[in-house]
Amino acid sequence: MKLTKKRKALVGKVDANKMYALTEAAALVKEVNTTKFDASVDLHVRLGVDPRKPDQALRGTVSLPHGTGKVKRVLVLCPPDKEEEAKQAGADYYGLGEYVDKILAGWTDIDVIIATPNVMAQVGKLGRVLGPRGLMPNPKTGTITPNIADAVAEVKQGKISFKVDKFGIIHASVGRVSFSPEKIAENAQELVQTLAKMKPTAAKGTYIKSIFMASTMSPGIAVEPKSIKGI
């Protein structure tokens, strides 16, 4: 009961009828977090797009200035002559045949997969395993590239990929509750500014419909879009 009372008190600090400035939301999300672990802080942005139409099915990447606070495990699928480059760049795993077989057998204990263009014939058959998990390499997210070193470095430094879901919402981590409010706000701002620049020409009406910030177990905090610079 004690935890329930504490949680109720914290939830009560969020006014469900108020839209908070981004900096206020970033401070509040830390205050109302109830987990004992360093929870993820996520942004949920509802866009005025129709994801069923290919020209409005947004997907892309953004380099968060302060990273996500999570160390990403990276697998590079490449021919033998690129393995040393992958290793030097900091990839956790690299190779081709053995990892294709492992993935086909159900192994997906990685966060990002980067592939060189010349191995996509072999990687293509992994779609049924990787696709549903959002792990399939894609040129739009920079994960199919001959420049392995740059791609690995960007992921390790805080580059994340995002994709609009069937409801027109982008879900992305913008840090951890251990981050300062300033770092959470700056990461969130970078994501929303990136989405604003990607507005499809076919999107009509209000483009950024709503923005909510929440940690793993906290209530959602509505963010006033006008409080975000450059959108």
Rosetta silent file (secondary structure, phi, psi, omega in degrees, C-alpha in Angstrom):
SEQUENCE: MKLTKKRKALVGKVDANKMYALTEAAALVKEVNTTKFDASVDLHVRLGVDPRKPDQALRGTVSLPHGTGKVKRVLVLCPPDKEEEAKQAGADYYGLGEYVDKILAGWTDIDVIIATPNVMAQVGKLGRVLGPRGLMPNPKTGTITPNIADAVAEVKQGKISFKVDKFGIIHASVGRVSFSPEKIAENAQELVQTLAKMKPTAAKGTYIKSIFMASTMSPGIAVEPKSIKGI
SCORE:     score description
SCORE:     0.000 S_00000001
   1 L     0.000  -34.500 -176.852    0.000    0.000    0.000 S_00000001
   2 H   -58.784  -46.577 -179.248    2.854    2.349    0.807 S_00000001
   3 H   -64.553  -38.244  179.634    4.160    2.283   -2.766 S_00000001
   4 H   -61.688  -44.145  179.300    0.630    2.710   -4.113 S_00000001
   5 H   -63.306  -42.806  179.790    0.135    5.820   -1.989 S_00000001
   6 H   -62.001  -44.982 -179.215    3.516    7.168   -3.064 S_00000001
   7 H   -63.072  -42.027  178.746    2.725    6.465   -6.712 S_00000001
   8 H   -60.496  -41.619 -179.054   -0.692    8.132   -6.385 S_00000001
   9 H   -63.834  -41.671 -179.737    0.925   11.209   -4.862 S_00000001
  10 H   -68.650  -42.630  178.316    3.456   11.407   -7.700 S_00000001
  11 H   -60.779  -36.011  179.286    0.829   10.864  -10.393 S_00000001
  12 L   -63.862  -17.248  178.604   -1.174   13.661   -8.763 S_00000001
  13 L   -75.335  -16.142  179.464    1.680   16.061   -9.533 S_00000001
  14 L   -96.019  117.071  178.152    0.905   15.793  -13.257 S_00000001
  15 L   -82.107  109.958 -175.958   -2.033   17.967  -14.287 S_00000001
  16 L   -64.710  -18.283 -178.537   -3.792   15.975  -17.025 S_00000001
  17 L   -98.025    4.374 -176.449   -5.439   19.152  -18.339 S_00000001
  18 L  -110.401  144.465  171.050   -2.227   21.147  -18.677 S_00000001
  19 L  -103.649  122.226 -175.234    0.288   21.363  -21.499 S_00000001
  20 E   -93.158  147.965  170.404    3.775   21.843  -20.068 S_00000001
  21 L   -64.261  152.243 -176.222    6.690   23.696  -21.612 S_00000001
  22 H   -54.925  -43.535 -178.656    9.368   21.258  -22.737 S_00000001
  23 H   -65.638  -35.959  176.996   11.773   22.297  -19.954 S_00000001
  24 H   -65.876  -44.530 -179.130    9.005   21.882  -17.324 S_00000001
  25 H   -61.875  -40.831 -178.456    8.108   18.420  -18.659 S_00000001
  26 H   -64.529  -34.429  177.199   11.765   17.340  -18.600 S_00000001
  27 H   -75.742  -40.795 -176.874   12.048   18.301  -14.911 S_00000001
  28 H   -67.787  -36.836 -177.905    8.660   16.798  -13.999 S_00000001
  29 H   -63.647  -29.354  175.913    9.323   13.434  -15.657 S_00000001
  30 H   -72.654  -39.704 -175.252   12.284   12.967  -13.292 S_00000001
  31 H   -67.206  -36.817 -174.440   10.199   13.984  -10.284 S_00000001
  32 L   -97.287    6.954  177.695    7.328   11.534  -10.927 S_00000001
  33 L   -69.972  134.307 -178.089    9.471    8.521  -11.834 S_00000001
  34 L  -112.552   -0.970 -177.100    8.743    5.601   -9.467 S_00000001
  35 L   -79.800  154.398  176.839   11.237    2.992  -10.676 S_00000001
  36 L   -89.723  -11.160  178.024   14.310    2.013   -8.697 S_00000001
  37 L  -100.601  171.052 -177.628   16.289    1.540  -11.930 S_00000001
  38 L   -80.685   85.223 -172.384   17.485    4.190  -14.388 S_00000001
  39 L   -67.254  153.370  175.455   14.327    4.252  -16.494 S_00000001
  40 E   -74.424  143.666  171.837   14.168    5.341  -20.104 S_00000001
  41 E  -105.858  121.429 -174.342   12.546    8.710  -20.880 S_00000001
  42 E  -115.749  150.059  174.998   10.468    8.440  -24.036 S_00000001
  43 E  -113.122  136.180  178.688    8.792   10.921  -26.339 S_00000001
  44 E  -122.213  110.527 -174.078    5.546   10.033  -28.138 S_00000001
  45 E  -113.440  115.622  177.598    4.780   12.410  -31.007 S_00000001
  46 E   -89.112  123.707 -176.476    1.449   12.119  -32.829 S_00000001
  47 E  -108.493  151.070  176.235    1.739   13.395  -36.395 S_00000001
  48 L   -84.297   64.532  179.883   -0.903   14.487  -38.886 S_00000001
  49 L  -129.455  161.219  174.255    0.126   11.873  -41.445 S_00000001
  50 L  -108.656   98.873 -174.164   -1.483    8.809  -43.026 S_00000001
  51 L   -62.930  -14.631  179.720    1.072    6.016  -42.471 S_00000001
  52 L   -72.677  -19.379  179.689   -0.738    3.793  -45.022 S_00000001
  53 L   -93.185  125.952 -175.409    0.525    6.078  -47.782 S_00000001
  54 H   -53.510  -35.780 -178.155    4.183    5.424  -48.698 S_00000001
  55 H   -76.892   -4.198  177.876    4.991    9.145  -49.026 S_00000001
  56 H  -120.072    2.357  179.498    3.772    9.741  -45.444 S_00000001
  57 L   -82.633   77.444 -173.467    5.217    6.622  -43.759 S_00000001
  58 L   -61.540  134.340  167.451    7.971    8.564  -41.992 S_00000001
  59 E  -151.987  149.067 -179.081   11.160    6.841  -40.952 S_00000001
  60 E  -179.759 -161.713 -179.459   14.627    8.211  -40.379 S_00000001
  61 E  -135.821  159.857  173.594   17.394    8.833  -37.875 S_00000001
  62 E  -146.625  139.447  175.304   18.472   11.541  -35.490 S_00000001
  63 E   -95.229  108.054 -179.163   21.729   12.016  -33.583 S_00000001
  64 L   -74.191  130.858 -175.735   20.780   12.987  -30.047 S_00000001
  65 L   -57.902  -28.260 -178.034   23.284   15.496  -28.612 S_00000001
  66 L  -116.422   14.455 -179.341   23.496   13.591  -25.315 S_00000001
  67 L    66.547 -176.079 -179.709   22.803   10.043  -26.540 S_00000001
  68 L  -100.654   -7.800 -177.481   20.130    7.799  -25.033 S_00000001
  69 L    84.537   -0.693  178.871   22.125    6.671  -22.014 S_00000001
  70 L  -114.786  133.184  177.193   21.990    3.096  -23.276 S_00000001
  71 L   -79.002  119.579 -177.933   25.002    1.344  -24.760 S_00000001
  72 L   -84.951  133.589  174.811   23.866   -0.095  -28.091 S_00000001
  73 L   -89.336  121.505 -173.202   25.060   -3.576  -29.124 S_00000001
  74 E  -113.162  130.469  172.783   25.982   -3.410  -32.807 S_00000001
  75 E  -109.813  129.077  174.465   26.292   -6.272  -35.291 S_00000001
  76 E  -108.482  120.409  175.749   27.978   -5.578  -38.633 S_00000001
  77 E   -96.492  114.090 -171.622   27.162   -8.017  -41.433 S_00000001
  78 L  -155.916  164.058  175.017   30.017   -7.746  -43.894 S_00000001
  79 L   -73.413  165.042 -176.330   32.522   -9.698  -46.017 S_00000001
  80 H   -53.858  -35.387 -176.720   35.855  -10.771  -44.414 S_00000001
  81 H   -70.124   -8.737  179.605   37.788   -7.790  -45.826 S_00000001
  82 H  -106.962   -3.743 -174.671   35.590   -5.392  -43.795 S_00000001
  83 H   -64.131  -39.480 -179.449   35.724   -7.252  -40.474 S_00000001
  84 H   -64.817  -40.205  178.259   38.810   -5.430  -39.161 S_00000001
  85 H   -61.522  -42.511  179.101   37.213   -2.051  -39.934 S_00000001
  86 H   -62.796  -43.182  179.711   34.090   -3.117  -38.025 S_00000001
  87 H   -61.890  -48.321 -178.498   36.190   -4.271  -35.076 S_00000001
  88 H   -63.715  -30.770 -178.759   38.231   -1.047  -34.945 S_00000001
  89 H   -76.176  -13.751  177.586   35.041    1.044  -35.114 S_00000001
  90 L   104.440   14.165  177.030   33.733   -0.645  -31.965 S_00000001
  91 L   -63.203  142.494 -179.371   31.209   -3.134  -33.359 S_00000001
  92 L   -78.992  -32.818  179.056   30.275   -5.782  -30.804 S_00000001
  93 E  -139.614  148.937  178.960   29.888   -8.496  -33.442 S_00000001
  94 E  -157.482  147.322 -177.016   30.993   -8.718  -37.079 S_00000001
  95 E   144.825 -161.503 -179.500   30.995  -11.316  -39.817 S_00000001
  96 L  -143.476  -79.524 -171.986   28.412  -12.848  -42.099 S_00000001
  97 H   -51.075  -49.652 -176.149   27.691  -16.570  -42.465 S_00000001
  98 H   -65.481  -34.677 -179.008   27.708  -17.543  -38.789 S_00000001
  99 H   -77.292  -33.218  173.775   25.508  -14.572  -37.829 S_00000001
 100 H   -60.140  -45.860 -179.962   23.046  -15.190  -40.678 S_00000001
 101 H   -64.128  -41.643 -179.660   22.693  -18.775  -39.372 S_00000001
 102 H   -63.075  -42.721 -179.050   22.366  -17.596  -35.750 S_00000001
 103 H   -67.083  -42.063  177.242   19.642  -15.093  -36.640 S_00000001
 104 H   -60.644  -27.865  178.518   17.744  -17.676  -38.698 S_00000001
 105 L   -85.145   -1.507  175.004   17.885  -19.865  -35.582 S_00000001
 106 L   111.952    0.447 -178.745   16.281  -17.043  -33.553 S_00000001
 107 L   -77.307  122.205  176.893   19.207  -15.031  -32.135 S_00000001
 108 L  -140.497   35.230 -175.895   18.414  -11.288  -31.966 S_00000001
 109 L   -81.972   53.759  178.920   20.400  -10.211  -28.890 S_00000001
 110 L  -142.335  163.009 -179.070   21.523   -6.944  -30.540 S_00000001
 111 L  -102.034  -33.484 -177.177   20.191   -3.399  -30.800 S_00000001
 112 E  -141.683  138.204  174.292   21.354   -2.335  -34.281 S_00000001
 113 E  -118.410  126.884  177.358   22.435   -4.232  -37.385 S_00000001
 114 E  -113.173  136.814 -179.307   24.588   -2.519  -40.025 S_00000001
 115 E  -132.936  147.398  173.584   25.239   -4.243  -43.357 S_00000001
 116 L   -82.435  149.038 -176.011   27.403   -3.498  -46.379 S_00000001
 117 H   -57.203  -32.492 -174.089   25.474   -3.303  -49.698 S_00000001
 118 H   -77.498   -0.072  176.051   27.337   -6.285  -51.201 S_00000001
 119 H  -113.296    7.808 -174.720   25.977   -8.758  -48.613 S_00000001
 120 H   -66.237  -22.209  176.443   22.303   -7.799  -48.882 S_00000001
 121 H   -61.196  -41.893  178.105   21.521  -10.885  -50.972 S_00000001
 122 H   -75.778  -37.322 -176.507   22.322  -13.013  -47.902 S_00000001
 123 H   -70.957  -30.379 -177.668   20.833  -10.520  -45.413 S_00000001
 124 H   -53.616  -34.662 -177.540   17.556  -10.286  -47.346 S_00000001
 125 H   -74.244   -4.161  178.895   16.446  -13.728  -46.175 S_00000001
 126 H   -88.699   -2.872 -174.406   16.574  -12.523  -42.562 S_00000001
 127 H   -52.783  -40.469 -176.157   13.615  -10.175  -43.117 S_00000001
 128 H   -68.774  -25.284  176.993   11.023  -12.433  -41.499 S_00000001
 129 H   -87.781  -46.544 -173.227   13.088  -12.576  -38.278 S_00000001
 130 H   -81.925  -34.089 -176.654   14.459   -9.017  -38.221 S_00000001
 131 H   -53.458  -54.790 -178.545   11.535   -7.094  -39.770 S_00000001
 132 H   -62.012  -21.821 -179.067    9.046   -7.521  -36.885 S_00000001
 133 H   -95.181    1.714  179.780   11.778   -6.522  -34.408 S_00000001
 134 L    69.212   24.750 -176.275   12.743   -3.362  -36.299 S_00000001
 135 L  -105.304   -4.222 -176.241   16.279   -4.672  -36.814 S_00000001
 136 L   -67.050  126.937  177.051   16.356   -5.046  -40.611 S_00000001
 137 L   -57.366  144.903 -176.050   19.097   -2.871  -42.169 S_00000001
 138 L  -149.253  135.032 -179.387   17.671   -0.061  -44.289 S_00000001
 139 H   -63.355  -27.389 -179.259   19.324    2.643  -46.429 S_00000001
 140 H   -67.912  -25.167  179.197   16.907    5.276  -45.024 S_00000001
 141 H  -103.100    8.437  176.681   18.319    4.769  -41.553 S_00000001
 142 L    73.224   17.137 -177.933   21.923    4.606  -42.747 S_00000001
 143 L   -99.686    1.844  165.874   22.291    0.953  -41.747 S_00000001
 144 E  -116.162  107.826 -173.216   23.066   -0.268  -45.281 S_00000001
 145 L  -160.465  147.964  172.701   26.335    1.444  -46.116 S_00000001
 146 L   -78.581  -16.877 -177.375   29.899    0.774  -47.276 S_00000001
 147 L   -90.044   72.550 -175.190   31.100    3.260  -44.606 S_00000001
 148 H   -59.906  -46.386 -175.158   31.012    0.880  -41.664 S_00000001
 149 H   -57.489  -46.345 -179.934   33.282    2.899  -39.362 S_00000001
 150 H   -64.579  -43.098 -177.088   31.124    6.052  -39.588 S_00000001
 151 H   -63.556  -43.577  179.509   27.874    4.118  -39.171 S_00000001
 152 H   -65.215  -44.937 -179.181   29.085    2.262  -36.066 S_00000001
 153 H   -59.367  -42.651 -179.015   30.499    5.454  -34.518 S_00000001
 154 H   -63.264  -42.388  179.475   27.212    7.328  -35.038 S_00000001
 155 H   -64.068  -44.934 -178.400   25.173    4.569  -33.372 S_00000001
 156 H   -65.544  -28.026 -177.745   27.575    4.374  -30.431 S_00000001
 157 H   -89.445   -2.781  175.392   27.469    8.165  -30.013 S_00000001
 158 L   122.611   13.948  176.527   23.679    8.410  -29.821 S_00000001
 159 E   -77.780  128.341  178.574   22.190    8.072  -33.290 S_00000001
 160 E  -121.797  155.841  174.898   18.732    6.498  -33.100 S_00000001
 161 E  -108.612  153.906  179.633   16.282    5.428  -35.774 S_00000001
 162 E  -142.252  159.390 -179.961   12.535    6.029  -35.644 S_00000001
 163 E  -153.299  136.853 -179.547    9.498    5.034  -37.641 S_00000001
 164 L   -69.591  137.279  178.507    5.874    6.163  -37.548 S_00000001
 165 L   -86.814 -177.646 -173.695    3.499    3.441  -36.310 S_00000001
 166 L   -68.600  -12.700  177.658    0.115    2.602  -37.854 S_00000001
 167 L   -96.290    2.847 -179.927   -1.557    5.245  -35.668 S_00000001
 168 L    82.888   22.453 -177.570    0.731    8.026  -36.912 S_00000001
 169 E  -112.934  137.289  172.464    2.822    8.124  -33.722 S_00000001
 170 E   -99.577  126.967  176.194    6.617    8.240  -33.377 S_00000001
 171 E  -113.945  126.564 -179.321    7.944    6.596  -30.192 S_00000001
 172 E  -151.858  145.498  175.629   11.579    7.265  -29.283 S_00000001
 173 E   -80.384  133.494  178.751   13.857    7.267  -26.254 S_00000001
 174 E  -120.591   21.385  176.237   15.344   10.690  -25.482 S_00000001
 175 E   142.188 -163.770  178.797   17.417    9.750  -22.434 S_00000001
 176 E  -127.902  162.509 -179.352   17.225    8.275  -18.930 S_00000001
 177 L   -66.682  -16.888  177.024   15.791    9.658  -15.693 S_00000001
 178 L   -75.623  -15.131  178.299   19.373   10.092  -14.435 S_00000001
 179 L   -66.220  155.027  172.614   19.917   12.754  -17.130 S_00000001
 180 L   -71.255  155.468  176.799   19.601   16.412  -16.161 S_00000001
 181 H   -55.619  -35.581 -179.200   16.351   18.121  -17.263 S_00000001
 182 H   -62.916  -43.170 -179.193   18.446   20.211  -19.684 S_00000001
 183 H   -68.036  -40.432  177.433   19.857   17.119  -21.431 S_00000001
 184 H   -61.502  -45.946 -178.276   16.424   15.472  -21.681 S_00000001
 185 H   -64.647  -40.840 -179.103   14.955   18.682  -23.120 S_00000001
 186 H   -67.446  -39.262  176.119   17.788   19.154  -25.630 S_00000001
 187 H   -64.100  -44.751 -179.795   17.492   15.569  -26.866 S_00000001
 188 H   -62.662  -41.278  179.477   13.702   15.898  -27.177 S_00000001
 189 H   -61.670  -41.970  179.764   14.076   19.178  -29.035 S_00000001
 190 H   -61.317  -42.328  179.598   16.504   17.602  -31.511 S_00000001
 191 H   -64.042  -49.410 -175.872   14.039   14.785  -32.254 S_00000001
 192 H   -66.664  -39.042  177.101   11.024   17.072  -32.747 S_00000001
 193 H   -61.613  -39.430  178.281   12.998   19.531  -34.893 S_00000001
 194 H   -63.369  -43.769  178.804   14.093   16.608  -37.088 S_00000001
 195 H   -63.267  -38.873 -179.925   10.476   15.449  -37.455 S_00000001
 196 H   -62.267  -39.556  179.556    9.388   19.009  -38.336 S_00000001
 197 H   -68.696  -23.578 -176.629   11.961   19.147  -41.150 S_00000001
 198 L   -91.665    7.832 -176.906   10.671   15.831  -42.501 S_00000001
 199 L   -52.485  120.788  179.357    7.048   16.977  -42.894 S_00000001
 200 L   -67.358  143.420 -179.780    5.691   15.284  -46.045 S_00000001
 201 L   -62.974  -26.442 -178.664    4.310   17.684  -48.643 S_00000001
 202 L   -79.689  -12.185 -178.740    1.134   15.560  -48.766 S_00000001
 203 L   -71.302  126.909 -177.973    0.441   16.014  -45.017 S_00000001
 204 L  -112.162  155.939  178.067   -2.528   18.344  -44.520 S_00000001
 205 L    74.163 -157.344 -179.201   -3.746   20.241  -41.463 S_00000001
 206 L   -66.198  127.453 -177.483   -1.895   20.255  -38.155 S_00000001
 207 L   -85.430  -55.599  177.927    1.323   18.281  -38.539 S_00000001
 208 E   -94.066  100.067 -172.624    2.518   17.900  -34.932 S_00000001
 209 E   -80.552  -41.862  177.998   -0.765   17.051  -33.205 S_00000001
 210 E  -157.981  154.532  177.325    0.482   16.149  -29.735 S_00000001
 211 E  -133.781  126.061  175.565    3.667   15.429  -27.801 S_00000001
 212 E  -123.732  141.450  176.321    3.810   13.361  -24.619 S_00000001
 213 E  -116.669  137.572  178.219    6.841   12.634  -22.449 S_00000001
 214 E  -154.771  149.852  169.925    6.955    9.698  -20.033 S_00000001
 215 E   -93.025  179.550 -173.592    9.449    7.499  -18.246 S_00000001
 216 L   -51.271  -40.085 -176.443    9.027    3.713  -18.141 S_00000001
 217 L  -120.434    8.501 -175.160    6.470    3.800  -15.302 S_00000001
 218 L   -91.415  162.681  172.365    5.400    7.442  -15.100 S_00000001
 219 L   -68.006  158.451  177.849    2.168    9.061  -16.286 S_00000001
 220 L   -74.753  139.200  179.541    2.338   10.821  -19.652 S_00000001
 221 E  -113.371  119.435 -178.708    3.116   14.545  -19.526 S_00000001
 222 E   -73.760  130.671 -179.394    1.627   16.652  -22.338 S_00000001
 223 E  -107.268  134.055  177.305    4.195   18.992  -23.920 S_00000001
 224 L   -73.204  112.681 -177.984    3.208   22.282  -25.543 S_00000001
 225 H   -56.079  -34.019 -177.989    4.571   22.032  -29.119 S_00000001
 226 H   -66.489  -14.579  179.256    5.010   25.826  -29.290 S_00000001
 227 H   -81.822   -2.972 -179.158    7.554   25.586  -26.447 S_00000001
 228 L  -100.052  122.484 -177.574    9.944   23.740  -28.781 S_00000001
 229 L   -65.145  146.731  170.057   12.216   25.974  -30.805 S_00000001
 230 L    76.324   20.977  175.362   12.378   25.707  -34.556 S_00000001
 231 L  -126.460    0.000    0.000    9.080   23.964  -35.311 S_00000001
